Amino acid sequence: MSYIAATPEFGLIIRKAALIERKLSRQALLELMSGIDLIDENEGLLTFGPLFGVEAYQTIMRRLEIAGLAYVDDYFGLDILVPPWIKIGVSLAT
């Protein structure tokens, strides 16, 4: 199981398989996410963020949904309060 870095501050986690299923190219995704850092990736996931504020978070989520990605099934938003001594990592469930 390979964990990748994610941000708990308005971060997004996207399944790579969803891009194939929804016929959305990686380049098209990167254009949708323009200005948002790609934090990390592995064979199954991409993580982006942080987004700055609720409005920016909601705007990007609308863009993803217009592009055909479904919240929870294809991507997930992460916004939780964590102390500075915790690092967040995510992986695909097996």
Phi and psi in degrees as a GROMACS rama.xvg file:
@    title "Ramachandran Plot"
@    xaxis  label "Phi"
@    yaxis  label "Psi"
@TYPE xy
-106.67  112.056  SER-2
-87.3967  142.819  TYR-3
-122.395  156.844  ILE-4
-67.5652  144.641  ALA-5
-144.359  155.897  ALA-6
-101.449  137.611  THR-7
-81.7942  -2.8013  PRO-8
-103.635  89.7502  GLU-9
53.2958  53.8025  PHE-10
-99.5131  157.563  GLY-11
-125.139  139.522  LEU-12
-120.41  126.543  ILE-13
-124.079  131.875  ILE-14
-75.7355  128.138  ARG-15
-64.2354  -36.2947  LYS-16
-60.9294  -31.0395  ALA-17
-64.3825  -33.9134  ALA-18
-62.3913  -42.549  LEU-19
-67.4829  -47.6097  ILE-20
-59.3391  -36.9792  GLU-21
-95.5477  3.71619  ARG-22
55.412  45.8462  LYS-23
-112.931  117.158  LEU-24
-70.4153  158.247  SER-25
-60.5232  -41.057  ARG-26
-61.4545  -42.6758  GLN-27
-62.6592  -40.6709  ALA-28
-62.3433  -45.5295  LEU-29
-62.5976  -34.1528  LEU-30
-67.1901  -40.8992  GLU-31
-61.9421  -34.6311  LEU-32
-93.7698  15.3739  MET-33
-48.4488  128.986  SER-34
87.9574  -2.89591  GLY-35
-112.557  129.511  ILE-36
-68.0988  135.231  ASP-37
-79.5039  113.233  LEU-38
-78.7647  -47.5453  ILE-39
-164.25  165.52  ASP-40
-157.823  157.436  GLU-41
-138.639  -161.308  ASN-42
-65.0373  -21.8018  GLU-43
-121.236  -15.7853  GLY-44
-136.123  155.178  LEU-45
-125.608  138.968  LEU-46
-121.617  138.885  THR-47
-129.085  154.813  PHE-48
142.797  -172.567  GLY-49
-77.7012  152.207  PRO-50
-91.0628  150.79  LEU-51
-104.308  89.4522  PHE-52
100.174  162.277  GLY-53
-61.9977  -40.6583  VAL-54
-62.9765  -45.2501  GLU-55
-63.4636  -40.9446  ALA-56
-59.0915  -48.7735  TYR-57
-67.7728  -35.8013  GLN-58
-62.6271  -46.9045  THR-59
-65.6747  -39.693  ILE-60
-63.6214  -38.2435  MET-61
-63.4721  -42.1916  ARG-62
-59.6466  -43.773  ARG-63
-63.9419  -41.4406  LEU-64
-67.7594  -38.8036  GLU-65
-63.0542  -34.2089  ILE-66
-75.0472  -5.18616  ALA-67
105.011  0.141214  GLY-68
-85.3721  139.063  LEU-69
-103.063  131.286  ALA-70
-60.8579  138.283  TYR-71
79.4467  -50.9699  VAL-72
-68.638  -38.6377  ASP-73
-113.525  -31.9827  ASP-74
-148.411  162.741  TYR-75
-144.307  140.144  PHE-76
-97.3663  139.554  GLY-77
-123.054  117.898  LEU-78
-145.563  92.4906  ASP-79
-134.561  152.067  ILE-80
-84.4277  123.17  LEU-81
-132.397  149.374  VAL-82
-70.1181  158.337  PRO-83
-65.5431  -12.7008  PRO-84
-91.7116  7.60036  TRP-85
-112.549  137.131  ILE-86
-113.12  133.764  LYS-87
-94.8249  134.184  ILE-88
-133.437  149.104  GLY-89
-130.712  155.752  VAL-90
-150.123  162.164  SER-91
-71.7035  140.309  LEU-92
-72.8199  142.304  ALA-93
